[in-house]
């Protein structure tokens, strides 16, 4: 299945200058598995949303992905 990963105020070396990338994942992949494959699962500052809905870190292993989902990754930031 294909999902899109979009980066918001974050950079990943494997994305180069791209801010989004389509990934082909096996059916049944969850958020934790997808982020582990990107190498960001161990970064406590990474926050994730799936289709615009926040997914708490403790729910990553329990949150399945479906074809055409969008995973948004970002770090918290302040504005004023």
C-alpha positions in Angstrom: 0.0 0.0 0.0 1.1 3.5 -0.6 1.1 6.3 2.0 2.5 9.8 1.9 4.9 11.2 4.6 5.0 14.9 4.8 7.6 16.8 6.9 6.6 20.0 8.7 9.5 22.1 10.1 11.7 19.0 10.1 14.3 17.5 7.8 15.2 13.9 7.2 18.4 13.1 5.3 16.8 10.4 3.2 14.2 13.0 1.9 16.9 15.4 0.7 15.2 18.8 0.0 11.8 17.1 -0.5 9.1 17.9 2.1 7.0 14.9 1.2 7.5 11.4 -0.2 5.3 8.5 -1.1 6.2 5.2 0.6 5.2 1.7 -0.3 4.5 -0.3 2.8 3.1 -3.7 3.5 -0.6 -4.0 4.3 -1.0 -4.0 8.1 1.8 -1.6 8.8 1.2 0.6 11.8 2.5 4.1 12.5 5.3 2.7 14.7 6.5 0.4 12.0 6.5 3.1 9.4 8.4 5.6 11.5 10.9 2.9 12.5 11.6 2.4 8.8 12.3 6.1 8.5 14.6 6.0 11.6 12.6 8.5 13.6 10.8 6.3 16.1 13.5 6.8 18.8 13.4 10.6 18.6 11.2 11.8 21.5 10.7 15.2 19.9 8.9 13.8 16.8 5.1 14.2 16.8 2.9 12.4 14.2 -0.5 13.0 12.7 -2.4 10.6 10.4 -4.8 12.3 8.0 -4.7 15.5 10.2 -5.4 13.7 13.4 -2.8 13.7 16.2 -1.6 10.2 17.2 0.0 10.1 20.7 3.3 8.2 20.7 1.9 5.5 23.0 -0.7 4.7 20.3 1.7 4.5 17.4 1.9 0.6 17.6 -1.9 0.4 17.7 -2.6 2.8 14.9 -2.9 0.9 11.6 -2.2 2.7 8.3 -4.4 2.4 5.2 -3.6 3.0 1.5 -3.5 6.7 0.7 -3.1 7.8 4.3 -0.9 10.9 5.0 1.5 10.8 7.9 2.7 14.3 9.0 5.8 14.6 11.1 6.9 17.6 13.0 8.6 18.9 16.1 6.8 21.2 18.5 7.6 24.8 18.0 6.5 28.1 19.5 5.3 31.2 17.8 4.3 34.5 18.9 
